[in-house]
Amino acid sequence: MWAHGFMTGIDMQRDHWKSLFESKHGAEIVRPIYLLGAPEITEAEEELVITPAQREELSKQIPQSIGWIYKFWAPQRRIADNANGKTAANENQKISRNAPCICGSGRKFKKCCGANQAEE
């Protein structure tokens, strides 16, 4: 039910979520929530949620997905906070290039999501 509510919220503001879905890992990260909560999925996707064990495995991936989504939107929150005069103590924390990637891919940050930052 939680995943269904989350997906309903995304659907209500789909245009605001577009940048996440177009990001390098966006669709992949939202996938467990989508599979468990979308009102309609394809037949191929239904094969991934038939058994309780499959649904349990997907539900275990949700906390990592939410963490990644939170970090994805962090820059927008900082912009909004700065516009409102708010500052965070840990605002300038950087992710170490050799740390595991925040998306959960298992690769180093510099070889995954951090590679995009090096290009900017």
N, C-alpha and C positions, 0 to 999 in steps of 0.2 A: 504494500500500500504506500509506503514511503516513496519508493521509486516512481510509482504512478503519479503521486503528488508533485514530485520534482519535475518529471517530464511534462506534466500539465502546466507548471510554472514556466518552463522553457517555451512551450508552445504558445503561451499567452504573450510572450515577449520575444518571439523568434528572431526578429530583426536585431535585437540587442545582443543575442547570442551568436550571431553570424561570425564574428571575428574569432570566437573560440572554435567553432566547427571548421573554419578555414585554416586554423593554425596547424602546425606540423603534426601534432599528436592529438588534437582536439577530439575528433570523432572516435578515435581509439580509446581515449580516456573516458568518455561519456558512455561508451558501449555497454558496460555492465548495467548501468542505470537504465539505459534505453531498452535493453533486452528484457529487463524485469518490469519496466514501468510504462513502456509505450502502449497506447491503446491498440495499435495494429502493427504487426511485424510480418515479414515475409515467411513463406513456408520454410526456407532454408534457415532463417533465424529461429523459427519455432523449434527446429531440431536441436537447438542449443539450450533450450529451457524445458525440455520434456520431463526429465527426471528431477526428483528432489535434490539429488546430489549435484546436478548441473546448476540448479538455482542456488544452492548453498555456496558453491564455488564462486558464482558470479556475485553473490551478496558479500563474500569476503573481500572482493576487489573494490567495493564501494568506498570504504574509508580512504584508500589510496587515491581513488578518482576525485573525491571531494577535496583532498589536500592539494592535488594538482590544480583543480579548478580555482581554489582559493588563491593559490600562488599566481595563476594566470591573470586573475583580475586585480592583483595587488597594485600594479602601476596606476590603474584607473582609480582605485581607492585613494592612493596617495595624491593624485591630482585633485580629486574632489576634496580631500581633507585639507590640502594646502589652500584651495580656493575658499574654504570655510574657516581658515586660520588654525586648523588643527595640525599637530605634528606628532609623529610617533618616535619613541626612543630608539627603536631598532630600524628606523627608516633607511639608513645607509648600509645595512648589512648586505654583504655580497656573498654569493654562492661561490665556494672554491671551485676552480676549474677541474680539480681532481676528485671532487665529491661525487657521489652517485647522482645521476640526473633526477630532477624533481618530478619528472613524468613517470618514473618507475620502470623505465626500460631496462635497467640493469647496467647501462653504459655510463661512462664518465660524463659529467655535465658538459665538458668541453667538446666531446665527440657527438653530443646529441643536441639538446635544446640550446646549449651555450654556443654551438657553432653558428647559429643564426645571429647571436649578439656580436660575435667577432666580425661579422660581415657589415654590421651597421656602423 
